[in-house]
Amino acid sequence: MKGVVLAGGLGTRLFPLTKITNKHLLPVYNRPMVTYPIECLVKGGITDILVVTGGNHPGDFLRLLGNGREYGVEHINYAYQEGEGGIADALSLAEPHAAGGPICVVLGDNIVEKTIAHAVQDYKRHGKGAKILLKEVPDPQRFGVAVMDGHRVVRIDEKPELPSTSYAVTGIYMYDSRVFDFIKTLTPSQRGELEITDVNNRYIDEETMTWSILDGWWTDAGTFDSLLRASNLVAQGGANND
């Protein structure tokens, strides 16, 4: 399985900090943000990684990450997303990297406390379809929300005003190679983006989606409040621990 870190976009919610750098290069406690999802993949046993960047500072990623060896990466590639076409649009750039095999995708502003190794191994045993990691949160309206029927996810609602559950879809996804075929059939949402929720719902419709609850704490770092929360959580207890 290969890894993909999506670190594009303009980071408008963190302006003016993002006026001078990419959001994913901002500090979370004592390290640049993007190093946490990379570490998440490496500790999950995934060391062949593509970093998808965007915005006005793509060269800064190369200066920071280099060949990836400092972070335990065996092989690292870079791709550039033009504009803000959404998460699924950024993911489409990973098709050559995937080379027909499965991928684990981590959004560049997602930080987790524990390893995802168990979820990765579970997906590998299953061998096909998709897998999402869920986490119960106090503000699910900020995220894609899993609608459940017993132990089955029947739908994902994107940032609903009135969430039906408190289970957010974290920014960690595992897909087989069909994900790229699904992306090619998408049409832009009202936000003008190709939504990853639409991709996930395609797998749900085909009944090839599985899910797990993410161990430990999880947060994004895409707003001022969540960036502060992420820094405090890392300072108190670290991230990506076993």
Number of C-alpha atoms within 10 A of each C-alpha: 18 21 28 31 27 28 30 29 22 21 19 13 12 18 14 10 14 19 13 10 18 25 29 27 20 18 17 24 18 9 13 14 25 27 21 23 27 28 22 25 28 22 18 21 19 22 22 21 27 22 23 24 26 20 19 15 17 19 11 14 18 15 9 14 17 13 15 19 12 10 15 16 19 14 13 19 16 18 18 15 22 13 13 16 17 19 19 22 22 25 20 16 18 25 16 8 19 21 11 12 14 22 26 24 23 24 22 28 27 23 31 26 21 19 22 22 17 14 20 21 13 14 24 13 9 13 12 18 20 27 25 24 20 22 21 17 18 10 12 23 20 14 21 22 28 25 18 14 9 7 8 14 19 15 20 20 20 20 16 14 10 9 20 14 14 18 23 27 25 24 23 24 20 27 24 19 17 16 23 20 12 16 19 12 9 16 12 13 11 7 9 11 16 24 20 22 19 21 20 21 17 18 20 20 12 9 14 14 21 20 20 14 15 22 17 14 17 20 19 18 23 19 16 13 11 14 21 15 17 28 19 14 20 18 13 10 11 15 22 22 14 12
